[in-house]
């Protein structure tokens, strides 16, 4: 695609003056592949650096000229060690707190809960940085023709510039899933060769850096304590340099490796900790990193890079998205973000979508940890909210785009985490509630802590594990793998049993409700945040019971339990519409009294999205009430909360409203120059939630119903998406023109009956495995 000079100039003028000033004299064109983030200048801040990752090892690449920094992460390097935060005192005090809540004495209940029902310690362990790899290039200063980029398709970060002597330097960085290594390739085109001084550093404890053979470094250390939980993880980072030509001197005394006059250099960085499982830190990171380095010896950077790209593309290339391209797409990524509030740049939304899929593949791979609040990337020992797993929205949001954008494999770490939470959560359920099954509250960490933390007004919410179970079910519903369903059914049944044992009959209505609980983090203006039976809990439990009943039915299991779940589900408090026409957040019509009318959480809309209990076509009265709630809450919130609103408006089929909010999300207030989501500060959920919102605008998958272009905004008149996935193993391609569907292709991998909806028309189809079906608007006449 080509653009006139006028178009390009107009797009550039929309960029900020500051950004324009940063441009070097010699402009470098955009990379050919549009699926790249790229910049004219090195990163000076972490939120300008570019992320790479293989699910376990991560690095943020700064792209400096005289000094390159790779900030390093290993996904199991958290503070602390296995610990038990369960508070046995809770069991005796629970009845009193429940009684106070039912009596409306919320402040008293909250005070008592804070004294007696909370985890010890009151805070969980943070995810932490491992440290940095620093490359100093003596003699390099100013450069021209500078460009750094992150190729989302190759999964490679590249920095390229011309030094003063005219020599072209190229630096490539990858994170290989197959070789479990970060690899760096340094080349310089001139006669003189490359000089570089290499160090590893870490802010952790007991850190030592020693020479590791003639061209290597070994950094070892131990993690820190947090809230009285002593650190007991050992970790290692091992670097090996393969130098072509030149001389290498290892200065072991100050942990430096000096290389002079090399033709090219490949660096391999292996990292590991002694973490084996949430209850086992018996691993040997020194041996593990040695084995990893030994395995890559004899391989080449080119080979490892090709394998890395192939492994990445196997997932990444499943989906293609074209929302149209304008001249703005020619600009560097930071300038596009800066200009996004006024420019016409639909390709920026597509780039954001692809970046989210890239991040998912890099942060969440089978066998590893799930994506935490910062995915895999964190430069701090004490990051915001501990960079943990907040399971009252944030972790769930991370995984919203995974199934519909054909990244079901990436959900495996989340499923594994739930398997472990069911173990720790069983003890929490028994000891603190006297209940069967298992429970997890609003947060967890590497050690799978499940007791309520941070204060009753944030943490005393028992529904986090139940919400995660809906993701277990969704993974089944998209893939329909019977053996998988058998393996997760006990987790779902365990979560359901906890609520069968702990639901309370509301004395004023007779319905079953959770108590104590809250509508996550939103004070209701009647003495605090705690309450009985918030709308969100009722909706999550409706899903949990329904899905567990369905699973039991498919597996022909647990007849007695199914009966209990049916009875409980039918006795849950129903949705209510309040005096302002809104969907009520609490059992009482307190919404208008709540001090924060624009509160970021919209928990009571869970039934509209991510769940499908409320749908404009099926439950129009509730959908109208949900719409009223959204209008009252407003469009702009923290990053993730903004992203949630996009999904909600898309479910209401208001594409233009959803797009307005998406535009705000893509702007400089909610997106950093490296495209990381700004809560602020950085939190990755908004990236994933934003991508999920784009999917919701284009395709809806609800039970056996597939909605085609349910919320297409005017801003994307012509475009296409291929490879989306609907429930029941069906792939979907969509092409549209002038705001109308042109053609849809369904590619079923399982036979079954589907209702396809296009606006208010519908068509019932019998799909056959492996037989694609092509539909045009005429098929809906
Ligand atoms: C929840 C949200 C905050 C933040 C934190 C990590 O507590 O209310 O906004 O996202 O999680």
Boltz pocket constraint, residues with backbone or C-beta under 6 A from the ligand:
constraints:
  - pocket:
      binder: B
      contacts: [[A, 373], [A, 385], [A, 390], [A, 394], [A, 521], [A, 600], [A, 638], [A, 640], [A, 679], [A, 683]]
      max_distance: 6.0
